[in-house]
């Protein structure tokens, strides 16, 4: 299953490590440093042209990726919850 994170970009559900709100988390020096080093390493991908509202950390085939998404972290978290709920319902025929 995949999570749509903006434009035509999707991330495999099982690859997601974290979904973070940019505004709330970039007040931390650690988060700013993480994003800076990720950018310098070339693992950051900006989704769309709108101002990013969230970032998604994913681990794909042993490689870390960071996606800057124009979709809010709350919306993405709701999508994740729906995907998980649908999966449980289908798996256990609830």
KAKAFEN-V14510 format. One record per residue. N is the residue number from 0. RES is the residue in one letter. PHI is phi as a letter, one per 40 degrees, with the letter a starting at -180 (NA if undefined). Layout:
n = (N/N)
res = (RES/RES)
phi = (PHI/PHI)
//
This chain:
n = (0/1/2/3/4/5/6/7/8/9/10/11/12/13/14/15/16/17/18/19/20/21/22/23/24/25/26/27/28/29/30/31/32/33/34/35/36/37/38/39/40/41/42/43/44/45/46/47/48/49/50/51/52/53/54/55/56/57/58/59/60/61/62/63/64/65/66/67/68/69/70/71/72/73/74/75/76/77/78/79/80/81/82/83/84/85/86/87/88/89/90/91/92/93)
res = (X/X/X/X/X/X/X/X/X/X/X/X/X/X/X/X/X/X/X/X/X/X/X/X/X/X/X/X/X/X/X/X/X/X/X/X/X/X/X/X/X/X/X/X/X/X/X/X/X/X/X/X/X/X/X/X/X/X/X/X/X/X/X/X/X/X/X/X/X/X/X/X/X/X/X/X/X/X/X/X/X/X/X/X/X/X/X/X/X/X/X/X/X/X)
phi = (NA/b/b/c/b/h/f/b/c/b/b/c/d/c/c/c/c/a/b/b/c/c/c/c/c/c/c/c/c/c/c/c/c/d/c/c/c/c/c/c/c/g/b/c/b/c/c/g/b/c/c/c/b/a/b/b/b/b/b/b/f/g/b/c/b/b/b/c/b/c/c/c/c/c/c/c/c/c/c/c/c/c/c/c/c/c/c/c/c/c/c/b/f/c)
//
